[in-house]
């Protein structure tokens, strides 16, 4: 097909005119209004400010300062020394207030900007707020570039603005010595090839195709043009992903991952890009390149059908609606306001964007024509394309490019159209109306604050009406986990969750069933733990009937697919190989060390996955779905109870139930004690510590452990400030194989460019000694009462914020009905009772219990 390289910009202008409800040509494209929670303006010295009211984390806010200046070394110096911080380095001030580095440090850069980002600053504390504003003012004064201050979170906007105004009067206007965003679209007629070789044999290979597009002109950044770009790119990514997986599966090419990445004009300077990436082994790298070429050529040369476009559009709209009802983080707003300052991006609300996608009145046939036009302009085997490969030595980059191009040419010359095999809107094959049940009783339910409905067949439904317009979250939980499966190897049980997604359902192949759910806007996740089995997700309020039919089909109309398991096994082992050294892999290894001799550890161990698991899991699922009344269904969100009852009456009778529920007998296990230290070699440096202590899983201990976790985190942030490392922590109570509290600390080096100039990354052994010192200190002496009170206040605020989130409500309910723990009823009284001695006692029990130190050098 003939191409005009400058078409993408002109094309989008035309698309916007068609998609917007009313456009007045004389006035240009309509701009979008800023979100109501965002306030912006200019300080007396010309520095811009953006303030965002966001109650996600009560009493805390993210604070950022953005410069129109790339890295010149000054930012790192600013973190070490400022005029008003002569005896107190700014980075130490932040660390002492509990503000951690994060993986990139306090500062990051691109070619035209520098961004200071301080996360979770306790601005509700007056002296912290005053010192933070003073620090920002000193940083502003150290550069003559244009700058903006951004604050997002829970803070007193009027008081902070007053302080900013006051300090701004002491600093003259900046001279605007900026690294300008000079941009010129430079199209390319020939493909670029970049090959990088793995450090060692056996590493997972990757092949990526990246296309460049011209930036959206700044005058259009605050219009719907970027929304149109996002829509078509997302739909294209959906189509390509679906075709890639199907073709790779058909040709038997293993794939650890297949993802697309879109870099928009809001994400940084330079061109926009869309990339399609495959991860496979080196023996299949040529085949993967051919598949990429064939799929992209097919979409480019032949376009897609109306039915395939409808499915891609449905998936996109569904994702937009579901993500639009998720609480937004402070970091999200920092990024959004930074893009507005640097690139002119819009500040419109998620609700306004969602409204645009839902209310456009353009026939599918017209949208499809525009979509196919867009694709034909974007995709090409040479123009504006980069082929990037990472693989084993001996693989030829020229040969890979030849494979890609030859498969492209072959596909273009093939007159056969791609067959979109099914209409995913057709769900007639799923389980239908079942024998009716009666509602036996309704009573209040403490864990959710909603109602417990018990039906005549013994099935329990917890219903909680919540403010999630047009959506609800759901869960089906059945007690009894992979702890009930005999003969598992350590680390094998963690794979059981994946097995449920490998069944063919109601005559649909497992991947067609998954696509049907996605096309209808139903997210569905499977999780099997040592204690229970859960199917969870989110969907629109109108899909309750389809959801129940889908769950019935999974429960009653499953069929094993041995070929699916074989393909999954190859892919999963490759994915685990690709993730060697990451947190998931380290936690899995550490868990087997921490619970040596216990067969039901929680992390995936590659060597444990055996072919027999498919049949062991099948026996387990058959048993689980024979006793659906041994658990609970939870529905939380925007559901009408009258309509919901009618649907439940219609379908709940189809689930199998048992009159007498068998009791699961816990496996006997005697935990070890003492400390173990392991040192391994790897590319990813870091230190992990895992601790486990026998402890009653009670609400009193639960909240005391939460406070202990806050205390440990604060001590780590302060103690590691000079080490160049940041820490991530996680604490969990286990009820199996025995009641215990487990705590993990993972320390990794911070990006050196984000560290203060005076801080050098420490070696692993010295950091290990620092960690030991921190834990010993917390174990030896109780913390001050006012510090403990601060942590309790933070926890109270956190629970208050999340109590309106359906996922939190559902997890609370499942905890109660799976493990018998109603933790959040009267939680304020339980939290109030936590004292410094109890916190010290919990930390000491961890520090002196079973401990594994895992060092990667």
Secondary structure as GFF3:
##gff-version 3
##sequence-region A 1 857
A	DSSP	alpha_helix	7	19	.	.	.	ID=ss1
A	DSSP	three_ten_helix	25	27	.	.	.	ID=ss2
A	DSSP	beta_strand	38	42	.	.	.	ID=ss3
A	DSSP	beta_strand	48	53	.	.	.	ID=ss4
A	DSSP	beta_strand	61	67	.	.	.	ID=ss5
A	DSSP	alpha_helix	74	80	.	.	.	ID=ss6
A	DSSP	three_ten_helix	83	85	.	.	.	ID=ss7
A	DSSP	alpha_helix	90	96	.	.	.	ID=ss8
A	DSSP	beta_strand	107	109	.	.	.	ID=ss9
A	DSSP	beta_strand	114	121	.	.	.	ID=ss10
A	DSSP	alpha_helix	126	141	.	.	.	ID=ss11
A	DSSP	beta_strand	147	153	.	.	.	ID=ss12
A	DSSP	alpha_helix	157	168	.	.	.	ID=ss13
A	DSSP	beta_strand	192	197	.	.	.	ID=ss14
A	DSSP	beta_strand	205	213	.	.	.	ID=ss15
A	DSSP	three_ten_helix	218	220	.	.	.	ID=ss16
A	DSSP	alpha_helix	225	250	.	.	.	ID=ss17
A	DSSP	beta_strand	257	263	.	.	.	ID=ss18
A	DSSP	beta_strand	272	280	.	.	.	ID=ss19
A	DSSP	three_ten_helix	282	284	.	.	.	ID=ss20
A	DSSP	alpha_helix	285	302	.	.	.	ID=ss21
A	DSSP	alpha_helix	306	323	.	.	.	ID=ss22
A	DSSP	alpha_helix	330	343	.	.	.	ID=ss23
A	DSSP	alpha_helix	350	359	.	.	.	ID=ss24
A	DSSP	alpha_helix	364	378	.	.	.	ID=ss25
A	DSSP	beta_strand	385	391	.	.	.	ID=ss26
A	DSSP	alpha_helix	397	413	.	.	.	ID=ss27
A	DSSP	beta_strand	439	445	.	.	.	ID=ss28
A	DSSP	beta_strand	450	455	.	.	.	ID=ss29
A	DSSP	beta_strand	460	465	.	.	.	ID=ss30
A	DSSP	beta_strand	471	479	.	.	.	ID=ss31
A	DSSP	three_ten_helix	482	484	.	.	.	ID=ss32
A	DSSP	three_ten_helix	493	495	.	.	.	ID=ss33
A	DSSP	alpha_helix	496	499	.	.	.	ID=ss34
A	DSSP	three_ten_helix	500	502	.	.	.	ID=ss35
A	DSSP	beta_strand	504	505	.	.	.	ID=ss36
A	DSSP	alpha_helix	510	519	.	.	.	ID=ss37
A	DSSP	beta_strand	525	528	.	.	.	ID=ss38
A	DSSP	beta_strand	532	540	.	.	.	ID=ss39
A	DSSP	three_ten_helix	541	543	.	.	.	ID=ss40
A	DSSP	alpha_helix	544	556	.	.	.	ID=ss41
A	DSSP	beta_strand	558	559	.	.	.	ID=ss42
A	DSSP	alpha_helix	562	578	.	.	.	ID=ss43
A	DSSP	alpha_helix	583	594	.	.	.	ID=ss44
A	DSSP	three_ten_helix	606	608	.	.	.	ID=ss45
A	DSSP	alpha_helix	613	624	.	.	.	ID=ss46
A	DSSP	beta_strand	631	637	.	.	.	ID=ss47
A	DSSP	alpha_helix	641	651	.	.	.	ID=ss48
A	DSSP	three_ten_helix	652	654	.	.	.	ID=ss49
A	DSSP	beta_strand	675	680	.	.	.	ID=ss50
A	DSSP	beta_strand	686	694	.	.	.	ID=ss51
A	DSSP	alpha_helix	699	719	.	.	.	ID=ss52
A	DSSP	beta_strand	725	734	.	.	.	ID=ss53
A	DSSP	beta_strand	740	749	.	.	.	ID=ss54
A	DSSP	three_ten_helix	752	754	.	.	.	ID=ss55
A	DSSP	alpha_helix	764	780	.	.	.	ID=ss56
A	DSSP	alpha_helix	785	802	.	.	.	ID=ss57
A	DSSP	alpha_helix	806	819	.	.	.	ID=ss58
A	DSSP	alpha_helix	827	832	.	.	.	ID=ss59
A	DSSP	alpha_helix	836	847	.	.	.	ID=ss60
A	DSSP	beta_strand	850	856	.	.	.	ID=ss61
###
